[in-house]
Amino acid sequence: IRASASGRRRKPDGDRIRPGTVDNYRNTHRLLMIFSREKQCRWEVDTSLRFSALRFRQRKAYWEKLWRQFSDFLYARGYADNYVANMFKTLRTVLRYLHLQYGYTEYQFLPHRWVHAYQPDFQVISPEQFRTLLYDNALYHRLTPRLRKIRKFMIAGCLTALRASDLLNLRSRQ
């Protein structure tokens, strides 16, 4: 995490790793630490450069067990499939980095098949619902400041046919 944040570790194309990615690494680490503290289990990376057949089976079983326990832990805390998939993607990234940098072979035990991210369906609102959202002052005054901001994004998204993530990425350039 420190190497990524300081710029020593870079993406394959040579660009710096973005702060949001480093935040994902920190959050994954934080959740792993909470998981290990609550479940009284250790997570570890074997630094062996080669495995015997027996050791290979043991490490594979270890990662399968860890994956099940960690994913159950995340689901029990209310996280969605996409977030859990992101956690395991981050773990795979770190283990692949350890493989490329130091030769550790643990990366092979986190396959892509474990948790699948899904694309949520688009929410469609009727013209009546849109008019209510746009013109109902009583509704507007009942909303919290956070919901008022979400309302603005919703109206802008409906008028421009852009997603919230696209609207957040808009920048004014001249």
C-alpha atoms as a printed R data frame, in Angstrom:
    type eleno elety resid chain resno       x       y       z
1   ATOM     1    CA   ILE     A     1   0.000   0.000   0.000
2   ATOM     2    CA   ARG     A     2   2.838   2.372   0.865
3   ATOM     3    CA   ALA     A     3   4.619   1.650  -2.422
4   ATOM     4    CA   SER     A     4   1.414   2.323  -4.348
5   ATOM     5    CA   ALA     A     5   0.686   5.537  -2.456
6   ATOM     6    CA   SER     A     6   4.224   6.895  -2.787
7   ATOM     7    CA   GLY     A     7   4.442   6.183  -6.525
8   ATOM     8    CA   ARG     A     8   7.153   3.510  -6.374
9   ATOM     9    CA   ARG     A     9   4.650   0.873  -7.520
10  ATOM    10    CA   ARG     A    10   3.079   1.843 -10.827
11  ATOM    11    CA   LYS     A    11   0.580   0.511 -13.310
12  ATOM    12    CA   PRO     A    12   1.908  -1.599 -16.207
13  ATOM    13    CA   ASP     A    13   1.762   1.429 -18.522
14  ATOM    14    CA   GLY     A    14   3.969   3.435 -16.131
15  ATOM    15    CA   ASP     A    15   1.289   5.744 -14.743
16  ATOM    16    CA   ARG     A    16   0.955   6.295 -11.014
17  ATOM    17    CA   ILE     A    17  -1.680   4.341  -9.166
18  ATOM    18    CA   ARG     A    18  -4.599   6.635  -8.411
19  ATOM    19    CA   PRO     A    19  -5.522   7.594  -4.845
20  ATOM    20    CA   GLY     A    20  -8.907   5.870  -5.190
21  ATOM    21    CA   THR     A    21  -7.179   2.585  -5.937
22  ATOM    22    CA   VAL     A    22  -4.912   3.014  -2.919
23  ATOM    23    CA   ASP     A    23  -8.039   3.693  -0.839
24  ATOM    24    CA   ASN     A    24  -9.478   0.390  -2.119
25  ATOM    25    CA   TYR     A    25  -6.273  -1.369  -0.992
26  ATOM    26    CA   ARG     A    26  -6.514   0.244   2.453
27  ATOM    27    CA   ASN     A    27 -10.171  -0.643   2.793
28  ATOM    28    CA   THR     A    28  -9.543  -4.263   1.785
29  ATOM    29    CA   HIS     A    29  -6.721  -4.436   4.332
30  ATOM    30    CA   ARG     A    30  -8.954  -2.884   7.002
31  ATOM    31    CA   LEU     A    31 -11.742  -5.400   6.356
32  ATOM    32    CA   LEU     A    32  -9.275  -8.297   6.376
33  ATOM    33    CA   MET     A    33  -7.939  -7.129   9.741
34  ATOM    34    CA   ILE     A    34 -11.468  -6.837  11.184
35  ATOM    35    CA   PHE     A    35 -12.292 -10.262   9.759
36  ATOM    36    CA   SER     A    36  -9.212 -11.896  11.278
37  ATOM    37    CA   ARG     A    37  -9.857 -10.242  14.645
38  ATOM    38    CA   GLU     A    38 -13.545 -11.204  14.770
39  ATOM    39    CA   LYS     A    39 -13.190 -14.728  13.384
40  ATOM    40    CA   GLN     A    40  -9.959 -15.496  15.246
41  ATOM    41    CA   CYS     A    41  -8.276 -16.704  12.067
42  ATOM    42    CA   ARG     A    42  -5.066 -15.626  10.433
43  ATOM    43    CA   TRP     A    43  -4.638 -14.803   6.799
44  ATOM    44    CA   GLU     A    44  -1.175 -15.343   5.472
45  ATOM    45    CA   VAL     A    45   0.839 -15.384   2.294
46  ATOM    46    CA   ASP     A    46   3.249 -18.279   1.886
47  ATOM    47    CA   THR     A    47   6.614 -16.950   0.732
48  ATOM    48    CA   SER     A    48   7.768 -20.270  -0.706
49  ATOM    49    CA   LEU     A    49   8.881 -20.066  -4.291
50  ATOM    50    CA   ARG     A    50   7.921 -23.670  -5.018
51  ATOM    51    CA   PHE     A    51   5.352 -26.013  -3.544
52  ATOM    52    CA   SER     A    52   5.373 -29.768  -3.213
53  ATOM    53    CA   ALA     A    53   2.176 -31.491  -4.324
54  ATOM    54    CA   LEU     A    54   1.024 -31.809  -0.710
55  ATOM    55    CA   ARG     A    55   1.817 -28.176   0.108
56  ATOM    56    CA   PHE     A    56   0.027 -27.068  -3.066
57  ATOM    57    CA   ARG     A    57  -3.162 -28.884  -2.012
58  ATOM    58    CA   GLN     A    58  -2.882 -27.429   1.506
59  ATOM    59    CA   ARG     A    59  -2.511 -23.863   0.212
60  ATOM    60    CA   LYS     A    60  -5.371 -24.321  -2.226
61  ATOM    61    CA   ALA     A    61  -7.612 -25.625   0.584
62  ATOM    62    CA   TYR     A    62  -6.488 -22.724   2.806
63  ATOM    63    CA   TRP     A    63  -7.477 -20.096   0.227
64  ATOM    64    CA   GLU     A    64 -10.786 -21.849  -0.506
65  ATOM    65    CA   LYS     A    65 -11.612 -21.816   3.227
66  ATOM    66    CA   LEU     A    66 -10.464 -18.207   3.614
67  ATOM    67    CA   TRP     A    67 -12.520 -17.156   0.599
68  ATOM    68    CA   ARG     A    68 -15.672 -18.784   1.966
69  ATOM    69    CA   GLN     A    69 -15.219 -17.335   5.445
70  ATOM    70    CA   PHE     A    70 -14.314 -13.855   4.209
71  ATOM    71    CA   SER     A    71 -17.159 -13.700   1.695
72  ATOM    72    CA   ASP     A    72 -19.632 -14.937   4.356
73  ATOM    73    CA   PHE     A    73 -18.262 -12.252   6.688
74  ATOM    74    CA   LEU     A    74 -18.770  -9.536   4.055
75  ATOM    75    CA   TYR     A    75 -22.264 -10.717   3.148
76  ATOM    76    CA   ALA     A    76 -23.196 -10.861   6.862
77  ATOM    77    CA   ARG     A    77 -22.144  -7.207   7.163
78  ATOM    78    CA   GLY     A    78 -24.556  -6.343   4.334
79  ATOM    79    CA   TYR     A    79 -22.140  -5.788   1.452
80  ATOM    80    CA   ALA     A    80 -23.421  -6.439  -2.081
81  ATOM    81    CA   ASP     A    81 -22.000  -8.853  -4.655
82  ATOM    82    CA   ASN     A    82 -20.204  -6.091  -6.576
83  ATOM    83    CA   TYR     A    83 -18.411  -4.906  -3.437
84  ATOM    84    CA   VAL     A    84 -17.392  -8.451  -2.467
85  ATOM    85    CA   ALA     A    85 -16.150  -9.024  -6.018
86  ATOM    86    CA   ASN     A    86 -14.121  -5.816  -5.747
87  ATOM    87    CA   MET     A    87 -12.525  -7.062  -2.494
88  ATOM    88    CA   PHE     A    88 -11.391 -10.278  -4.159
89  ATOM    89    CA   LYS     A    89 -10.226  -8.409  -7.250
90  ATOM    90    CA   THR     A    90  -8.046  -6.276  -4.979
91  ATOM    91    CA   LEU     A    91  -6.699  -9.398  -3.257
92  ATOM    92    CA   ARG     A    92  -5.869 -10.945  -6.631
93  ATOM    93    CA   THR     A    93  -4.099  -7.739  -7.664
94  ATOM    94    CA   VAL     A    94  -1.948  -7.694  -4.533
95  ATOM    95    CA   LEU     A    95  -1.095 -11.382  -4.818
96  ATOM    96    CA   ARG     A    96  -0.235 -10.977  -8.498
97  ATOM    97    CA   TYR     A    97   2.050  -8.060  -7.590
98  ATOM    98    CA   LEU     A    98   3.780 -10.260  -4.998
99  ATOM    99    CA   HIS     A    99   4.211 -12.930  -7.660
100 ATOM   100    CA   LEU     A   100   5.682 -10.575 -10.241
101 ATOM   101    CA   GLN     A   101   7.866  -8.683  -7.762
102 ATOM   102    CA   TYR     A   102   9.036 -11.473  -5.436
103 ATOM   103    CA   GLY     A   103   8.099 -14.738  -7.128
104 ATOM   104    CA   TYR     A   104   5.477 -15.845  -4.574
105 ATOM   105    CA   THR     A   105   3.015 -18.266  -6.127
106 ATOM   106    CA   GLU     A   106  -0.030 -17.582  -3.935
107 ATOM   107    CA   TYR     A   107  -1.713 -15.587  -6.737
108 ATOM   108    CA   GLN     A   108  -2.833 -18.776  -8.444
109 ATOM   109    CA   PHE     A   109  -5.243 -19.669  -5.648
110 ATOM   110    CA   LEU     A   110  -7.644 -16.755  -6.191
111 ATOM   111    CA   PRO     A   111  -9.374 -17.516  -9.490
112 ATOM   112    CA   HIS     A   112 -11.869 -15.176 -11.124
113 ATOM   113    CA   ARG     A   113 -14.712 -17.642 -10.757
114 ATOM   114    CA   TRP     A   114 -15.282 -17.126  -7.045
115 ATOM   115    CA   VAL     A   115 -17.447 -14.009  -6.948
116 ATOM   116    CA   HIS     A   116 -19.027 -12.508 -10.010
117 ATOM   117    CA   ALA     A   117 -19.933  -8.879 -10.253
118 ATOM   118    CA   TYR     A   118 -23.197  -8.088 -11.955
119 ATOM   119    CA   GLN     A   119 -24.580  -5.070 -13.698
120 ATOM   120    CA   PRO     A   120 -27.700  -3.848 -11.930
121 ATOM   121    CA   ASP     A   121 -30.779  -3.195 -14.022
122 ATOM   122    CA   PHE     A   122 -31.589   0.348 -15.016
123 ATOM   123    CA   GLN     A   123 -34.320   1.978 -12.984
124 ATOM   124    CA   VAL     A   124 -36.993   3.499 -15.186
125 ATOM   125    CA   ILE     A   125 -39.357   6.137 -13.849
126 ATOM   126    CA   SER     A   126 -42.623   7.195 -15.416
127 ATOM   127    CA   PRO     A   127 -43.265  10.732 -16.683
128 ATOM   128    CA   GLU     A   128 -45.614  11.269 -13.712
129 ATOM   129    CA   GLN     A   129 -42.873  10.282 -11.257
130 ATOM   130    CA   PHE     A   130 -40.439  12.586 -13.038
131 ATOM   131    CA   ARG     A   131 -42.907  15.504 -12.852
132 ATOM   132    CA   THR     A   132 -43.375  14.844  -9.139
133 ATOM   133    CA   LEU     A   133 -39.626  14.786  -8.627
134 ATOM   134    CA   LEU     A   134 -39.238  17.989 -10.605
135 ATOM   135    CA   TYR     A   135 -42.149  20.136  -9.411
136 ATOM   136    CA   ASP     A   136 -43.328  18.885  -5.987
137 ATOM   137    CA   ASN     A   137 -42.114  21.530  -3.495
138 ATOM   138    CA   ALA     A   138 -43.592  19.716  -0.495
139 ATOM   139    CA   LEU     A   139 -41.469  16.688  -1.354
140 ATOM   140    CA   TYR     A   140 -38.402  18.859  -1.855
141 ATOM   141    CA   HIS     A   141 -38.704  20.448   1.588
142 ATOM   142    CA   ARG     A   142 -39.088  17.050   3.290
143 ATOM   143    CA   LEU     A   143 -35.810  15.785   1.802
144 ATOM   144    CA   THR     A   144 -32.541  15.774   3.706
145 ATOM   145    CA   PRO     A   145 -29.634  17.710   2.147
146 ATOM   146    CA   ARG     A   146 -28.154  14.417   0.906
147 ATOM   147    CA   LEU     A   147 -31.420  13.398  -0.753
148 ATOM   148    CA   ARG     A   148 -31.712  16.857  -2.329
149 ATOM   149    CA   LYS     A   149 -28.313  16.312  -3.939
150 ATOM   150    CA   ILE     A   150 -29.399  12.877  -5.154
151 ATOM   151    CA   ARG     A   151 -32.569  14.477  -6.552
152 ATOM   152    CA   LYS     A   152 -30.425  16.917  -8.563
153 ATOM   153    CA   PHE     A   153 -28.402  14.030  -9.988
154 ATOM   154    CA   MET     A   154 -31.572  12.115 -10.770
155 ATOM   155    CA   ILE     A   155 -33.121  15.059 -12.630
156 ATOM   156    CA   ALA     A   156 -29.891  15.788 -14.528
157 ATOM   157    CA   GLY     A   157 -29.543  12.099 -15.380
158 ATOM   158    CA   CYS     A   158 -33.099  11.865 -16.651
159 ATOM   159    CA   LEU     A   159 -32.712  14.988 -18.795
160 ATOM   160    CA   THR     A   160 -29.322  14.009 -20.261
161 ATOM   161    CA   ALA     A   161 -29.594  10.193 -20.210
162 ATOM   162    CA   LEU     A   162 -26.343   9.961 -18.228
163 ATOM   163    CA   ARG     A   163 -25.581   7.738 -15.250
164 ATOM   164    CA   ALA     A   164 -24.620   9.237 -11.886
165 ATOM   165    CA   SER     A   165 -21.018   8.034 -12.353
166 ATOM   166    CA   ASP     A   166 -20.870   9.841 -15.713
167 ATOM   167    CA   LEU     A   167 -22.314  13.001 -14.178
168 ATOM   168    CA   LEU     A   168 -19.746  12.904 -11.364
169 ATOM   169    CA   ASN     A   169 -16.940  12.644 -13.914
170 ATOM   170    CA   LEU     A   170 -18.034  15.749 -15.819
171 ATOM   171    CA   ARG     A   171 -15.519  18.612 -15.671
172 ATOM   172    CA   SER     A   172 -15.713  22.039 -17.232
173 ATOM   173    CA   ARG     A   173 -12.909  22.618 -19.717
174 ATOM   174    CA   GLN     A   174 -12.344  25.594 -21.924
